[in-house]
Amino acid sequence: QVQLVESGGRLVQAGGSLRLSCAASGRTFSNYAMGWFRQAPGKEREFVAAISRSGTRTYYADSVKGRFTISRDNAQNTVYLQMNSLKPEDTAVYYCAASDLAVASYSSYSDYGQYNYWGQGTQVTVSS
């Protein structure tokens, strides 16, 4: 089992920045690729960003490319999502997830069905 706990979500004005954190415990963190997904009210959960086990490969949804940055610290068992230039449409509950997929690709990491463990989510609200 892997336990994931997100933090860092809050109310922020459009154009502002936030950094989300996801602390992992349980099994060896570096054995898992990590992803961030989000879900807005009335909408399906959507892929935001993912990072490979070693951190050498990152993947982003087009809607956040150039504004968000995913990173990880395997020594601290933590994955981060730096969000800049926030827009009201970024408002959602943000979830981190862990996947034991061995092969890194956008199609696999962007598929929420490929993730084995999920956090409880953290609310991000961007006001206009």
C-alpha positions as CSV (number, residue, x, y, z in Angstrom):
1,Q,0.0,0.0,0.0
2,V,1.0,3.6,-0.7
3,Q,-0.6,6.4,1.2
4,L,-0.7,9.8,-0.4
5,V,-1.5,13.1,1.3
6,E,-1.9,16.3,-0.7
7,S,-1.5,19.8,0.7
8,G,-1.1,23.4,-0.5
9,G,-4.5,24.0,-2.0
10,R,-6.2,27.3,-1.2
11,L,-8.0,30.4,-2.7
12,V,-5.8,32.4,-5.0
13,Q,-6.4,35.3,-7.4
14,A,-6.1,34.8,-11.1
15,G,-2.5,35.3,-12.2
16,G,-1.2,34.0,-8.9
17,S,0.9,30.9,-8.0
18,L,0.5,27.9,-5.8
19,R,2.7,24.9,-5.0
20,L,0.9,21.7,-4.2
21,S,2.7,18.9,-2.4
22,C,2.0,15.2,-2.1
23,A,3.7,13.2,0.6
24,A,3.9,9.5,0.1
25,S,4.4,6.7,2.6
26,G,4.4,3.0,2.6
27,R,6.2,1.3,-0.3
28,T,9.3,2.6,-2.0
29,F,8.4,5.9,-3.5
30,S,11.0,5.7,-6.3
31,N,9.2,2.6,-7.7
32,Y,6.2,4.7,-8.7
33,A,5.5,7.2,-11.4
34,M,3.5,10.0,-10.0
35,G,0.7,12.0,-11.5
36,W,-1.6,15.0,-10.8
37,F,-5.2,15.0,-11.8
38,R,-8.0,17.4,-11.2
39,Q,-11.7,17.4,-11.1
40,A,-14.0,20.4,-11.3
41,P,-17.6,20.3,-10.2
42,G,-19.8,18.5,-12.8
43,K,-16.8,17.5,-14.8
44,E,-14.8,14.3,-15.2
45,R,-11.4,13.9,-13.6
46,E,-8.7,15.1,-16.0
47,F,-5.0,14.6,-16.3
48,V,-2.7,17.5,-15.4
49,A,0.9,16.3,-15.2
50,A,3.0,13.2,-14.5
51,I,6.6,12.4,-13.8
52,S,8.5,9.2,-14.2
53,R,10.0,7.2,-11.4
54,S,13.4,8.9,-11.7
55,G,12.1,12.3,-12.5
56,T,13.8,12.5,-15.8
57,R,10.6,12.5,-17.8
58,T,7.6,14.8,-17.4
59,Y,4.3,15.0,-19.2
60,Y,1.7,17.8,-19.2
61,A,-1.8,18.4,-20.4
62,D,-1.9,21.0,-23.1
63,S,-4.1,23.2,-20.9
64,V,-1.3,23.6,-18.3
65,K,1.8,23.3,-20.4
66,G,4.1,26.3,-19.8
67,R,2.3,27.2,-16.6
68,F,2.6,24.2,-14.4
69,T,5.7,22.2,-13.4
70,I,5.8,18.8,-11.8
71,S,8.8,17.7,-9.8
72,R,9.7,15.1,-7.3
73,D,12.1,14.5,-4.4
74,N,12.7,10.8,-4.0
75,A,14.7,11.4,-0.8
76,Q,11.7,13.2,0.7
77,N,9.0,10.9,-0.8
78,T,7.3,13.9,-2.2
79,V,6.0,15.1,-5.5
80,Y,5.2,18.7,-6.2
81,L,3.1,20.7,-8.6
82,Q,4.1,24.3,-9.1
83,M,1.3,26.2,-10.7
84,N,1.9,29.7,-12.1
85,S,-0.3,32.1,-14.0
86,L,-3.4,30.5,-12.5
87,K,-6.7,30.9,-14.3
88,P,-10.3,30.6,-13.0
89,E,-10.6,27.4,-15.1
90,D,-7.9,25.8,-13.0
91,T,-10.3,25.7,-10.1
92,A,-10.8,22.1,-9.1
93,V,-9.9,19.4,-6.5
94,Y,-6.4,18.3,-7.3
95,Y,-5.4,14.7,-6.7
96,C,-2.0,13.0,-6.7
97,A,-1.7,9.4,-7.7
98,A,1.0,6.7,-7.9
99,S,1.4,4.2,-10.7
100,D,3.6,1.2,-10.9
101,L,3.8,1.3,-14.7
102,A,7.3,0.5,-15.9
103,V,7.0,2.1,-19.4
104,A,6.8,5.8,-19.5
105,S,4.6,7.4,-22.1
106,Y,2.1,10.2,-22.3
107,S,-0.8,7.9,-23.2
108,S,-0.2,5.7,-20.2
109,Y,0.5,8.3,-17.6
110,S,-2.4,10.4,-18.7
111,D,-4.8,7.5,-18.1
112,Y,-6.2,7.6,-14.6
113,G,-7.0,3.9,-14.9
114,Q,-3.2,3.2,-14.8
115,Y,-2.8,4.6,-11.3
116,N,-2.9,2.3,-8.3
117,Y,-3.1,4.7,-5.4
118,W,-4.8,8.1,-4.9
119,G,-4.7,10.8,-2.4
120,Q,-7.8,12.5,-0.9
121,G,-7.4,15.7,-2.9
122,T,-6.8,19.3,-2.1
123,Q,-9.0,22.2,-3.3
124,V,-7.7,24.9,-5.5
125,T,-9.9,27.9,-6.1
126,V,-8.9,30.7,-8.5
127,S,-10.9,33.8,-8.3
128,S,-11.2,36.2,-11.3
